Amino acid sequence: SHTAVLTSKGKLLTFGSNYLGQLGQGEMRKTSSPNFVATLENVYLVGCGLVPTVAVTRDQRIYVWGRRMQPPPRYERSRLERKKRPTGYSPRVSYSVFLPQHIPCELDSKITQITCGACHSLLTTESGRTYAWGSNDSGQLGWETPSNIYALQPKPLLIGGLE
């Protein structure tokens, strides 16, 4: 429902549906004309999902906008819950982000590929490792969650067993 175009000079243009901020223009207005995402420069990878848009800059910074999933403020888990669930697991809370938001993370090497789904994203590094983040309500991040609880991974987490 939206498109991102990357120029040879690292500029990013977006157009299309924008009901959840997918265009990164700071507003919800849809447009059929490509417009620059003014807050980003030196982009070399971009991915579009149903609602998220993800860009990676040459200095390996990851930016996400559109509908963003995150844990609710002051979310706390019991010891039992922590033992059963992967690191970063929490109930899902979503809100729209209209401008690119930096997602800090530590990766093993340079990012070579970005892929986005409806409400989740994956990246692959030069070393062949794959990291995932976002919604995991159907197991799309590569780890198990209880079927009656929505799961969230707010920043990239290594998917084991894919190396």
C-alpha positions as CSV (number, residue, x, y, z in Angstrom):
1,S,0.0,0.0,0.0
2,H,3.1,2.3,0.0
3,T,6.3,2.5,-1.9
4,A,9.9,3.6,-1.0
5,V,12.4,4.4,-3.7
6,L,16.1,4.7,-2.9
7,T,18.3,7.0,-5.1
8,S,21.9,6.3,-6.0
9,K,22.9,9.2,-3.6
10,G,21.3,7.6,-0.6
11,K,18.1,9.7,-0.5
12,L,14.8,8.1,0.1
13,L,11.4,8.9,-1.5
14,T,8.1,7.5,-0.4
15,F,4.5,7.6,-1.7
16,G,1.2,5.8,-1.4
17,S,-1.0,4.9,1.6
18,N,-0.1,6.7,4.8
19,Y,-2.8,5.9,7.3
20,L,-0.3,4.8,9.9
21,G,2.6,7.0,9.0
22,Q,4.3,4.6,6.6
23,L,5.7,7.4,4.4
24,G,7.8,9.0,7.2
25,Q,6.7,12.5,6.2
26,G,5.5,13.6,9.6
27,E,1.7,13.4,8.8
28,M,-1.0,11.0,7.7
29,R,-1.8,12.4,4.2
30,K,-1.5,9.9,1.4
31,T,0.1,10.9,-1.8
32,S,0.7,9.5,-5.3
33,S,3.8,11.8,-5.8
34,P,7.2,10.7,-4.5
35,N,8.5,12.9,-1.7
36,F,11.8,12.8,0.1
37,V,12.0,11.6,3.6
38,A,13.8,14.7,4.8
39,T,15.2,13.3,8.1
40,L,17.2,10.6,6.4
41,E,20.5,10.7,4.5
42,N,23.0,8.1,3.3
43,V,20.4,5.3,3.1
44,Y,21.5,2.1,1.3
45,L,18.8,-0.4,2.2
46,V,15.0,0.0,2.6
47,G,12.1,-2.3,3.1
48,C,8.3,-1.8,3.2
49,G,5.8,-4.0,5.0
50,L,2.1,-3.6,5.3
51,V,2.6,-0.9,8.0
52,P,6.3,-0.6,8.8
53,T,9.0,1.0,6.7
54,V,12.6,0.3,7.6
55,A,15.8,2.0,6.3
56,V,19.4,1.4,7.0
57,T,22.1,4.1,6.6
58,R,25.7,3.6,5.6
59,D,26.8,4.0,9.2
60,Q,24.6,0.9,10.1
61,R,21.8,2.8,11.9
62,I,18.4,1.2,11.6
63,Y,15.3,3.5,11.3
64,V,11.7,2.4,11.5
65,W,8.4,4.2,11.0
66,G,4.7,3.5,10.4
67,R,3.0,1.4,13.1
68,R,5.5,0.7,15.8
69,M,5.1,-2.1,18.4
70,Q,6.5,-1.6,21.8
71,P,6.1,-2.9,25.4
72,P,3.8,-0.8,27.5
73,P,5.5,1.6,30.0
74,R,6.7,0.0,33.2
75,Y,5.9,-3.5,32.0
76,E,7.1,-6.1,34.5
77,R,7.2,-9.8,34.2
78,S,7.3,-12.5,36.9
79,R,10.3,-14.8,37.2
80,L,8.2,-17.7,35.8
81,E,7.2,-15.6,32.7
82,R,10.9,-14.7,32.1
83,K,11.9,-18.3,32.1
84,K,9.2,-19.4,29.6
85,R,9.7,-16.5,27.1
86,P,12.6,-15.2,25.0
87,T,14.4,-12.0,26.0
88,G,12.3,-9.0,25.1
89,Y,9.0,-10.7,25.1
90,S,6.0,-8.5,26.2
91,P,2.4,-7.8,25.5
92,R,2.0,-5.7,22.3
93,V,1.1,-2.0,22.4
94,S,1.1,-0.2,19.1
95,Y,1.1,3.4,18.0
96,S,1.8,5.3,14.8
97,V,5.2,6.8,14.2
98,F,5.2,9.5,11.5
99,L,8.9,10.2,11.3
100,P,11.9,7.7,11.1
101,Q,12.8,6.5,14.6
102,H,16.3,5.1,15.3
103,I,16.4,1.5,16.7
104,P,19.6,1.0,18.6
105,C,21.1,-2.5,18.4
106,E,24.4,-4.4,18.2
107,L,25.0,-6.6,15.2
108,D,27.8,-9.0,14.3
109,S,28.6,-7.4,10.9
110,K,27.3,-5.1,8.1
111,I,23.6,-5.4,7.2
112,T,23.1,-6.8,3.7
113,Q,19.3,-7.2,3.4
114,I,16.0,-5.9,5.0
115,T,12.7,-7.7,4.7
116,C,9.4,-6.5,6.2
117,G,6.1,-8.3,6.9
118,A,2.8,-6.9,8.1
119,C,4.0,-5.9,11.5
120,H,7.5,-7.4,11.7
121,S,10.9,-6.9,10.1
122,L,14.0,-9.0,9.5
123,L,17.6,-8.2,8.5
124,T,20.5,-10.3,7.4
125,T,24.2,-9.5,8.0
126,E,27.3,-10.2,5.9
127,S,28.0,-13.1,8.3
128,G,24.8,-14.8,7.2
129,R,23.0,-14.2,10.5
130,T,19.4,-13.1,10.5
131,Y,17.8,-10.9,13.1
132,A,14.1,-10.2,13.6
133,W,11.9,-7.7,15.5
134,G,8.3,-6.6,15.7
135,S,5.1,-8.7,16.2
136,N,5.5,-12.4,16.8
137,D,1.8,-13.3,17.3
138,S,2.1,-16.1,14.7
139,G,5.7,-17.1,15.4
140,Q,7.0,-15.1,12.4
141,L,10.1,-14.0,14.3
142,G,11.3,-17.6,14.6
143,W,10.6,-18.3,18.3
144,E,7.7,-19.8,20.1
145,T,5.2,-17.8,22.1
146,P,2.1,-18.9,24.0
147,S,-0.8,-18.9,21.5
148,N,-3.1,-16.8,23.6
149,I,-0.7,-13.9,24.1
150,Y,0.6,-11.4,21.6
151,A,4.4,-11.1,21.6
152,L,6.7,-8.3,20.7
153,Q,10.4,-8.0,20.2
154,P,11.2,-4.2,20.2
155,K,14.7,-4.5,18.6
156,P,16.5,-6.9,16.4
157,L,17.1,-10.3,18.0
158,L,19.2,-13.1,16.4
159,I,17.2,-16.0,15.1
160,G,19.0,-19.2,16.1
161,G,19.6,-22.1,13.9
162,L,19.7,-20.2,10.6
163,E,23.5,-19.9,10.2
